[in-house]
């Protein structure tokens, strides 16, 4: 699905998309307000509907847009041949940061409930869900080099603990990105913090 919003200058377009992603992510489709989206984007509601047609069209467009970007710029490019779980985590973070700097609410939006109060939207979402990305983050980190772990550890529990740590750090990155202008984000400090956390995790789980 293509909307007129894609004909806008990229910076202006992203302001509108990010306002919609934030509103849908926080409230879901049914409770989301187009008035709030327009106000957040700094445009009139009438002009916004010129670009997006309808609330349902905007929601479905965003779903397709986010799924496509995540597939092409994250899932398709991550090196699954890298078996070191921490090296793969680092790669995953770098790819996510690239996406999140442009659309801070993208991953939240793609994870929102697939069900709404609209039968029409539900049918269209069901088709998309059946066709969407078959690989999730958990699957990307499922096959790893287990020989590097210290002996006597329950590897499945270790991988779960590492995954939880990954979620926590990702949430912190999201908070930093959302609270700062993109130009104010200290990428080098973020990378240094990431490497520091991964180093400490390695000391806990690796030989």
Residue pairs with C-beta under 8 A, 6 or more apart in sequence:
1 57
1 60
1 61
1 64
2 61
3 51
3 52
3 53
3 57
3 58
3 61
4 50
4 51
4 52
4 53
5 13
5 16
5 17
5 51
5 52
5 61
6 13
8 16
8 51
14 102
14 103
15 41
15 42
16 37
16 41
16 43
16 48
16 51
16 52
17 62
17 65
17 103
18 103
18 104
18 105
19 36
19 37
19 38
19 40
19 41
20 32
20 37
20 41
20 52
20 58
20 62
21 62
21 66
21 103
21 104
21 105
21 106
21 108
21 109
22 40
22 104
22 105
23 32
23 33
23 36
23 37
23 40
24 32
24 59
24 62
24 109
24 112
25 105
25 108
25 109
25 112
26 32
27 33
28 112
28 113
28 116
29 55
29 56
29 59
29 112
29 116
29 118
29 121
30 116
30 117
30 118
32 55
32 59
34 45
34 48
34 49
34 55
34 58
35 45
37 48
37 58
38 44
38 45
38 47
38 48
41 48
52 58
52 61
56 118
56 120
56 121
59 121
60 121
60 124
60 125
60 128
62 109
63 109
63 110
63 125
63 128
64 128
66 103
66 106
66 109
66 110
67 110
67 128
67 132
67 133
69 99
69 103
69 106
70 99
70 106
70 107
70 110
70 133
71 133
73 95
73 98
73 99
74 92
74 95
74 96
74 99
75 133
75 135
75 140
77 95
78 88
78 91
78 92
78 95
78 140
79 88
79 91
80 88
80 140
80 143
82 88
82 91
83 143
83 144
83 145
84 144
84 145
84 148
85 141
85 144
85 145
85 159
85 162
86 162
86 198
86 201
86 202
88 140
88 141
88 144
89 141
89 162
89 166
89 198
90 194
90 195
90 198
92 137
92 140
92 141
92 166
93 169
93 170
93 173
93 194
94 191
96 107
96 170
96 173
97 173
97 177
97 187
97 190
99 106
99 107
100 106
100 107
100 173
100 174
100 177
101 177
101 182
101 185
104 174
104 177
104 178
105 178
107 174
108 174
114 122
114 125
114 126
114 129
115 122
115 125
116 122
116 125
138 163
141 159
141 162
141 163
141 166
142 159
144 159
146 155
148 206
148 207
149 155
149 158
149 205
149 206
149 207
150 205
150 206
150 207
151 207
153 205
158 205
162 201
162 205
165 197
165 201
169 194
169 197
173 190
176 185
176 190
177 185
